[in-house]
């Protein structure tokens, strides 16, 4: 079973994603923006999904950059998702492995996560 960490502060969005991924065979771990590199390493996820608008004004791109900057987590795929119209540029500058724009089409979201998690 593939393990996915979801970092999302919006309860509704997080629970929708958790439900969707669990029903598609993923083990889902919910985390906040303050998850440490050590916690990520211990969880051994196959992929990480990060909401772009996190509490306190922290952009998900900062979380992504932190993960990609550490040699122990840099190879874990990270997908950003957001209603931001510049997600292509944002995801590239954050070294994300992919992005999904909100409003989400769940099938597209699942396809992207599944494709990246299995690559």
OpenMM code with the backbone's topology and positions (N, CA, C; nanometers):
from openmm import Vec3, app, unit

residues = "UNK UNK UNK UNK UNK UNK UNK UNK UNK UNK UNK UNK UNK UNK UNK UNK UNK UNK UNK UNK UNK UNK UNK UNK UNK UNK UNK UNK UNK UNK UNK UNK UNK UNK UNK UNK UNK UNK UNK UNK UNK UNK UNK UNK UNK UNK UNK UNK UNK UNK UNK UNK UNK UNK UNK UNK UNK UNK UNK UNK UNK UNK UNK UNK UNK UNK UNK UNK UNK UNK UNK UNK UNK UNK UNK UNK UNK UNK UNK UNK UNK UNK UNK UNK UNK UNK UNK UNK UNK UNK UNK UNK UNK UNK UNK UNK UNK UNK UNK UNK UNK UNK UNK UNK UNK UNK UNK UNK UNK UNK UNK UNK UNK UNK UNK UNK UNK UNK UNK".split()
positions = [
    Vec3(0.0843, -0.1176, 0.0000),
    Vec3(0.0000, 0.0000, 0.0000),
    Vec3(0.0889, 0.1240, 0.0000),
    Vec3(0.0582, 0.2180, -0.0886),
    Vec3(0.1332, 0.3425, -0.0966),
    Vec3(0.0936, 0.4351, 0.0175),
    Vec3(0.1936, 0.5010, 0.0760),
    Vec3(0.1680, 0.5947, 0.1855),
    Vec3(0.1785, 0.7373, 0.1335),
    Vec3(0.0803, 0.8186, 0.1704),
    Vec3(0.0708, 0.9567, 0.1271),
    Vec3(0.0589, 1.0457, 0.2503),
    Vec3(0.1365, 1.1529, 0.2543),
    Vec3(0.1197, 1.2545, 0.3586),
    Vec3(0.0447, 1.3700, 0.2951),
    Vec3(-0.0612, 1.4148, 0.3614),
    Vec3(-0.1325, 1.5332, 0.3143),
    Vec3(-0.1119, 1.6448, 0.4158),
    Vec3(-0.0620, 1.7580, 0.3664),
    Vec3(-0.0395, 1.8760, 0.4500),
    Vec3(-0.1404, 1.9804, 0.4036),
    Vec3(-0.2448, 1.9966, 0.4820),
    Vec3(-0.3554, 2.0859, 0.4469),
    Vec3(-0.4240, 2.1307, 0.5736),
    Vec3(-0.4414, 2.2612, 0.5901),
    Vec3(-0.5056, 2.3141, 0.7099),
    Vec3(-0.6562, 2.3291, 0.6947),
    Vec3(-0.7059, 2.3368, 0.5724),
    Vec3(-0.8489, 2.3477, 0.5483),
    Vec3(-0.9126, 2.2112, 0.5745),
    Vec3(-0.9900, 2.2026, 0.6817),
    Vec3(-1.0462, 2.0745, 0.7254),
    Vec3(-1.1288, 2.0079, 0.6170),
    Vec3(-1.2157, 2.0822, 0.5497),
    Vec3(-1.3007, 2.0231, 0.4463),
    Vec3(-1.2175, 1.9680, 0.3306),
    Vec3(-1.1222, 2.0469, 0.2841),
    Vec3(-1.0369, 2.0024, 0.1732),
    Vec3(-0.9538, 1.8810, 0.2133),
    Vec3(-0.9019, 1.8835, 0.3362),
    Vec3(-0.8200, 1.7722, 0.3842),
    Vec3(-0.9024, 1.6440, 0.3935),
    Vec3(-1.0205, 1.6541, 0.4535),
    Vec3(-1.1029, 1.5338, 0.4712),
    Vec3(-1.1514, 1.4788, 0.3379),
    Vec3(-1.1804, 1.5658, 0.2420),
    Vec3(-1.2195, 1.5195, 0.1092),
    Vec3(-1.1043, 1.4426, 0.0442),
    Vec3(-0.9846, 1.4972, 0.0553),
    Vec3(-0.8677, 1.4311, -0.0024),
    Vec3(-0.8383, 1.2992, 0.0692),
    Vec3(-0.8460, 1.2989, 0.2017),
    Vec3(-0.8223, 1.1760, 0.2783),
    Vec3(-0.9206, 1.0678, 0.2348),
    Vec3(-1.0481, 1.1012, 0.2287),
    Vec3(-1.1510, 1.0061, 0.1870),
    Vec3(-1.1206, 0.9510, 0.0474),
    Vec3(-1.0887, 1.0405, -0.0443),
    Vec3(-1.0616, 0.9996, -0.1825),
    Vec3(-0.9412, 0.9071, -0.1914),
    Vec3(-0.8321, 0.9443, -0.1272),
    Vec3(-0.7107, 0.8634, -0.1371),
    Vec3(-0.7250, 0.7302, -0.0632),
    Vec3(-0.7863, 0.7319, 0.0540),
    Vec3(-0.8057, 0.6055, 0.1270),
    Vec3(-0.8939, 0.5091, 0.0477),
    Vec3(-0.9942, 0.5613, -0.0202),
    Vec3(-1.0819, 0.4766, -0.1004),
    Vec3(-1.0173, 0.4303, -0.2300),
    Vec3(-0.8986, 0.4813, -0.2584),
    Vec3(-0.8232, 0.4375, -0.3757),
    Vec3(-0.6951, 0.3645, -0.3368),
    Vec3(-0.6927, 0.3119, -0.2140),
    Vec3(-0.5850, 0.2225, -0.1732),
    Vec3(-0.4623, 0.2860, -0.1112),
    Vec3(-0.4686, 0.4128, -0.0753),
    Vec3(-0.3539, 0.4790, -0.0122),
    Vec3(-0.3692, 0.4783, 0.1392),
    Vec3(-0.2581, 0.4652, 0.2076),
    Vec3(-0.2546, 0.4917, 0.3511),
    Vec3(-0.2254, 0.6411, 0.3629),
    Vec3(-0.3134, 0.7144, 0.4295),
    Vec3(-0.3006, 0.8599, 0.4354),
    Vec3(-0.2642, 0.9044, 0.5769),
    Vec3(-0.1629, 0.9900, 0.5858),
    Vec3(-0.1216, 1.0501, 0.7118),
    Vec3(-0.1481, 1.2001, 0.6995),
    Vec3(-0.2254, 1.2551, 0.7939),
    Vec3(-0.2544, 1.3989, 0.7962),
    Vec3(-0.1446, 1.4694, 0.8754),
    Vec3(-0.0988, 1.5820, 0.8224),
    Vec3(0.0065, 1.6570, 0.8903),
    Vec3(-0.0176, 1.8063, 0.8732),
    Vec3(0.0451, 1.8835, 0.9607),
    Vec3(0.0397, 2.0289, 0.9517),
    Vec3(0.1644, 2.0826, 0.8857),
    Vec3(0.1653, 2.2119, 0.8619),
    Vec3(0.2780, 2.2768, 0.7931),
    Vec3(0.4084, 2.2662, 0.8710),
    Vec3(0.3993, 2.2381, 1.0005),
    Vec3(0.5184, 2.2312, 1.0843),
    Vec3(0.5778, 2.0913, 1.0949),
    Vec3(0.5350, 1.9992, 1.0091),
    Vec3(0.5918, 1.8647, 1.0131),
    Vec3(0.7432, 1.8754, 0.9917),
    Vec3(0.8167, 1.8013, 1.0716),
    Vec3(0.9630, 1.8097, 1.0626),
    Vec3(1.0163, 1.7113, 0.9581),
    Vec3(1.1350, 1.7392, 0.9129),
    Vec3(1.2022, 1.6491, 0.8194),
    Vec3(1.2153, 1.5104, 0.8825),
    Vec3(1.2467, 1.5063, 1.0123),
    Vec3(1.2615, 1.3779, 1.0819),
    Vec3(1.1301, 1.2999, 1.0825),
    Vec3(1.0180, 1.3698, 1.1005),
    Vec3(0.8883, 1.3020, 1.0974),
    Vec3(0.8596, 1.2464, 0.9585),
    Vec3(0.8907, 1.3233, 0.8558),
    Vec3(0.8702, 1.2759, 0.7187),
    Vec3(0.9552, 1.1522, 0.6936),
    Vec3(1.0816, 1.1567, 0.7347),
    Vec3(1.1716, 1.0422, 0.7152),
    Vec3(1.1162, 0.9186, 0.7859),
    Vec3(1.0690, 0.9360, 0.9091),
    Vec3(1.0158, 0.8230, 0.9859),
    Vec3(0.8897, 0.7647, 0.9225),
    Vec3(0.8084, 0.8487, 0.8600),
    Vec3(0.6837, 0.8017, 0.7980),
    Vec3(0.7072, 0.7286, 0.6666),
    Vec3(0.8178, 0.7578, 0.5995),
    Vec3(0.8536, 0.6941, 0.4718),
    Vec3(0.7401, 0.7001, 0.3697),
    Vec3(0.6951, 0.8219, 0.3371),
    Vec3(0.5866, 0.8327, 0.2397),
    Vec3(0.6347, 0.8078, 0.0966),
    Vec3(0.5417, 0.7656, 0.0116),
    Vec3(0.5711, 0.7523, -0.1303),
    Vec3(0.5498, 0.8852, -0.2023),
    Vec3(0.4648, 0.9703, -0.1433),
    Vec3(0.4320, 1.0991, -0.2040),
    Vec3(0.3759, 1.1924, -0.0964),
    Vec3(0.3909, 1.3233, -0.1181),
    Vec3(0.3393, 1.4240, -0.0254),
    Vec3(0.2536, 1.5219, -0.1060),
    Vec3(0.1344, 1.5502, -0.0545),
    Vec3(0.0433, 1.6455, -0.1175),
    Vec3(0.0316, 1.7653, -0.0235),
    Vec3(0.0552, 1.8849, -0.0779),
    Vec3(0.0581, 2.0049, 0.0052),
    Vec3(-0.0380, 2.1101, -0.0502),
    Vec3(-0.1282, 2.1580, 0.0355),
    Vec3(-0.2130, 2.2710, -0.0008),
    Vec3(-0.1288, 2.3963, -0.0055),
    Vec3(-0.1604, 2.4862, -0.0969),
    Vec3(-0.0773, 2.6052, -0.1107),
    Vec3(-0.1044, 2.7092, -0.0033),
    Vec3(-0.2288, 2.7269, 0.0361),
    Vec3(-0.2640, 2.8276, 0.1364),
    Vec3(-0.2743, 2.7616, 0.2728),
    Vec3(-0.1702, 2.7697, 0.3531),
    Vec3(-0.1697, 2.7098, 0.4857),
    Vec3(-0.1915, 2.8180, 0.5910),
    Vec3(-0.2268, 2.7759, 0.7101),
    Vec3(-0.2573, 2.8722, 0.8169),
    Vec3(-0.1378, 2.9614, 0.8476),
    Vec3(-0.1685, 3.0788, 0.8962),
    Vec3(-0.0638, 3.1743, 0.9314),
    Vec3(0.0020, 3.2379, 0.8109),
    Vec3(-0.0556, 3.2183, 0.6926),
    Vec3(0.0001, 3.2783, 0.5717),
    Vec3(0.1183, 3.2042, 0.5135),
    Vec3(0.1486, 3.0867, 0.5670),
    Vec3(0.2606, 3.0087, 0.5143),
    Vec3(0.2200, 2.9446, 0.3820),
    Vec3(0.2898, 2.9753, 0.2745),
    Vec3(0.2572, 2.9092, 0.1481),
    Vec3(0.3121, 2.7664, 0.1454),
    Vec3(0.2362, 2.6791, 0.0820),
    Vec3(0.2802, 2.5398, 0.0689),
    Vec3(0.4108, 2.5277, -0.0069),
    Vec3(0.4412, 2.6272, -0.0903),
    Vec3(0.5677, 2.6235, -0.1638),
    Vec3(0.6872, 2.6275, -0.0689),
    Vec3(0.6737, 2.6957, 0.0458),
    Vec3(0.7825, 2.6962, 0.1446),
    Vec3(0.8034, 2.5577, 0.2040),
    Vec3(0.6933, 2.4888, 0.2316),
    Vec3(0.7022, 2.3520, 0.2832),
    Vec3(0.7700, 2.2635, 0.1792),
    Vec3(0.7291, 2.2787, 0.0542),
    Vec3(0.7885, 2.2011, -0.0540),
    Vec3(0.9381, 2.2284, -0.0661),
    Vec3(0.9766, 2.3548, -0.0653),
    Vec3(1.1187, 2.3896, -0.0749),
    Vec3(1.1998, 2.3301, 0.0397),
    Vec3(1.1434, 2.3316, 0.1602),
    Vec3(1.2112, 2.2730, 0.2764),
    Vec3(1.2356, 2.1235, 0.2531),
    Vec3(1.1346, 2.0546, 0.2019),
    Vec3(1.1484, 1.9114, 0.1764),
    Vec3(1.2487, 1.8838, 0.0646),
    Vec3(1.2462, 1.9639, -0.0394),
    Vec3(1.3344, 1.9435, -0.1549),
    Vec3(1.4782, 1.9852, -0.1252),
    Vec3(1.4986, 2.0704, -0.0247),
    Vec3(1.6332, 2.1162, 0.0101),
    Vec3(1.7093, 2.0161, 0.0965),
    Vec3(1.6376, 1.9224, 0.1572),
    Vec3(1.7020, 1.8264, 0.2470),
    Vec3(1.7355, 1.6986, 0.1700),
    Vec3(1.8594, 1.6528, 0.1813),
    Vec3(1.8996, 1.5357, 0.1021),
    Vec3(1.8226, 1.4095, 0.1395),
    Vec3(1.7695, 1.4018, 0.2601),
    Vec3(1.6951, 1.2832, 0.3025),
    Vec3(1.5521, 1.2801, 0.2459),
    Vec3(1.4992, 1.3954, 0.2051),
    Vec3(1.3607, 1.3993, 0.1567),
    Vec3(1.3481, 1.4541, 0.0139),
    Vec3(1.4576, 1.4924, -0.0474),
    Vec3(1.4506, 1.5592, -0.1778),
    Vec3(1.3923, 1.4722, -0.2881),
    Vec3(1.4018, 1.3409, -0.2738),
    Vec3(1.3522, 1.2519, -0.3787),
    Vec3(1.2074, 1.2068, -0.3582),
    Vec3(1.1451, 1.2496, -0.2495),
    Vec3(1.0043, 1.2177, -0.2268),
    Vec3(0.9218, 1.3131, -0.3129),
    Vec3(0.8366, 1.2605, -0.4013),
    Vec3(0.7557, 1.3495, -0.4850),
    Vec3(0.6609, 1.4357, -0.4016),
    Vec3(0.6495, 1.5628, -0.4409),
    Vec3(0.5598, 1.6570, -0.3741),
    Vec3(0.4686, 1.7190, -0.4796),
    Vec3(0.3381, 1.7181, -0.4507),
    Vec3(0.2394, 1.7827, -0.5369),
    Vec3(0.1768, 1.8976, -0.4596),
    Vec3(0.1730, 2.0153, -0.5205),
    Vec3(0.1056, 2.1312, -0.4627),
    Vec3(-0.0334, 2.1423, -0.5248),
    Vec3(-0.1297, 2.1917, -0.4462),
    Vec3(-0.2594, 2.2233, -0.5056),
    Vec3(-0.3125, 2.3516, -0.4471),
    Vec3(-0.3781, 2.4295, -0.5362),
    Vec3(-0.4186, 2.5647, -0.4973),
    Vec3(-0.5129, 2.6245, -0.6008),
    Vec3(-0.5906, 2.7260, -0.5591),
    Vec3(-0.6700, 2.8012, -0.6564),
    Vec3(-0.5874, 2.9083, -0.7279),
    Vec3(-0.4626, 2.9236, -0.6919),
    Vec3(-0.3772, 3.0267, -0.7493),
    Vec3(-0.3603, 3.0041, -0.8998),
    Vec3(-0.3761, 3.1083, -0.9773),
    Vec3(-0.3664, 3.0956, -1.1229),
    Vec3(-0.2223, 3.0755, -1.1711),
    Vec3(-0.1265, 3.1057, -1.0898),
    Vec3(0.0142, 3.0923, -1.1287),
    Vec3(0.0781, 2.9636, -1.0771),
    Vec3(0.0002, 2.8580, -1.0609),
    Vec3(0.0536, 2.7359, -1.0010),
    Vec3(0.1665, 2.6728, -1.0820),
    Vec3(0.1649, 2.6875, -1.2121),
    Vec3(0.2733, 2.6319, -1.2921),
    Vec3(0.4057, 2.6961, -1.2522),
    Vec3(0.4074, 2.8271, -1.2460),
    Vec3(0.5290, 2.9015, -1.2080),
    Vec3(0.5666, 2.8740, -1.0620),
    Vec3(0.4656, 2.8756, -0.9742),
    Vec3(0.4904, 2.8517, -0.8316),
    Vec3(0.5467, 2.7127, -0.8083),
    Vec3(0.4876, 2.6123, -0.8723),
    Vec3(0.5346, 2.4753, -0.8508),
    Vec3(0.6766, 2.4562, -0.9035),
    Vec3(0.7093, 2.5205, -1.0139),
    Vec3(0.8458, 2.5114, -1.0663),
    Vec3(0.9456, 2.5762, -0.9713),
    Vec3(0.9127, 2.6941, -0.9201),
    Vec3(1.0057, 2.7625, -0.8306),
    Vec3(1.0189, 2.6910, -0.6963),
    Vec3(0.9175, 2.6106, -0.6596),
    Vec3(0.9226, 2.5349, -0.5340),
    Vec3(0.9813, 2.3950, -0.5531),
    Vec3(1.0197, 2.3635, -0.6764),
    Vec3(1.0749, 2.2313, -0.7097),
    Vec3(0.9739, 2.1194, -0.6883),
    Vec3(0.8450, 2.1518, -0.6996),
    Vec3(0.7404, 2.0499, -0.6842),
    Vec3(0.7429, 1.9558, -0.8040),
    Vec3(0.6956, 1.8358, -0.7816),
    Vec3(0.6914, 1.7357, -0.8882),
    Vec3(0.5643, 1.7451, -0.9711),
    Vec3(0.4702, 1.8247, -0.9246),
    Vec3(0.3463, 1.8443, -0.9970),
    Vec3(0.2561, 1.9384, -0.9206),
    Vec3(0.1455, 1.9750, -0.9831),
    Vec3(0.0481, 2.0617, -0.9167),
    Vec3(-0.0901, 2.0337, -0.9727),
    Vec3(-0.1887, 2.0692, -0.8935),
    Vec3(-0.3285, 2.0615, -0.9343),
    Vec3(-0.3923, 2.1934, -0.8940),
    Vec3(-0.4642, 2.2537, -0.9859),
    Vec3(-0.5331, 2.3789, -0.9569),
    Vec3(-0.6710, 2.3492, -0.8989),
    Vec3(-0.7117, 2.4286, -0.7997),
    Vec3(-0.8472, 2.4184, -0.7468),
    Vec3(-0.9369, 2.5073, -0.8322),
    Vec3(-1.0631, 2.4800, -0.8525),
    Vec3(-1.1307, 2.3658, -0.7926),
    Vec3(-1.0797, 2.2360, -0.8547),
    Vec3(-1.0651, 2.1380, -0.7694),
    Vec3(-1.0092, 2.0106, -0.8105),
    Vec3(-1.1100, 1.9262, -0.8860),
    Vec3(-1.0622, 1.8625, -0.9874),
    Vec3(-1.1354, 1.7521, -1.0474),
    Vec3(-1.0720, 1.6297, -0.9835),
    Vec3(-1.1470, 1.5607, -0.8980),
    Vec3(-1.0900, 1.4509, -0.8199),
    Vec3(-1.0234, 1.3449, -0.9072),
    Vec3(-1.0816, 1.3158, -1.0209),
    Vec3(-1.0210, 1.2146, -1.1088),
    Vec3(-0.8837, 1.2600, -1.1570),
    Vec3(-0.8707, 1.3884, -1.1927),
    Vec3(-0.7413, 1.4403, -1.2374),
    Vec3(-0.6395, 1.4393, -1.1237),
    Vec3(-0.6860, 1.4765, -1.0036),
    Vec3(-0.6003, 1.4778, -0.8859),
    Vec3(-0.5492, 1.3370, -0.8566),
    Vec3(-0.6394, 1.2391, -0.8551),
    Vec3(-0.6018, 1.0999, -0.8292),
    Vec3(-0.5049, 1.0495, -0.9355),
    Vec3(-0.5332, 1.0805, -1.0606),
    Vec3(-0.4473, 1.0348, -1.1698),
    Vec3(-0.3049, 1.0872, -1.1519),
    Vec3(-0.2920, 1.2172, -1.1237),
    Vec3(-0.1599, 1.2768, -1.1071),
    Vec3(-0.0853, 1.2139, -0.9897),
    Vec3(-0.1508, 1.2026, -0.8761),
    Vec3(-0.0872, 1.1429, -0.7579),
    Vec3(-0.0475, 0.9987, -0.7866),
    Vec3(-0.1376, 0.9231, -0.8459),
    Vec3(-0.1092, 0.7823, -0.8746),
    Vec3(0.0089, 0.7686, -0.9728),
    Vec3(0.0086, 0.8513, -1.0774),
    Vec3(0.1152, 0.8462, -1.1766),
    Vec3(0.2501, 0.8792, -1.1137),
    Vec3(0.2545, 0.9833, -1.0324),
    Vec3(0.3812, 1.0237, -0.9704),
    Vec3(0.4249, 0.9253, -0.8631),
    Vec3(0.3294, 0.8753, -0.7840),
    Vec3(0.3632, 0.7823, -0.6748),
    Vec3(0.4187, 0.6511, -0.7296),
    Vec3(0.3753, 0.6116, -0.8483),
    Vec3(0.4219, 0.4846, -0.9047),
    Vec3(0.5445, 0.4985, -0.9925),
    Vec3(0.5881, 0.6227, -1.0184),
    Vec3(0.7037, 0.6398, -1.1066),
    Vec3(0.8343, 0.6175, -1.0338),
] * unit.nanometer
topology = app.Topology()
chain = topology.addChain("A")
for resn in residues:
    res = topology.addResidue(resn, chain)
    for name in ("N", "CA", "C"):
        topology.addAtom(name, app.Element.getBySymbol(name[0]), res)
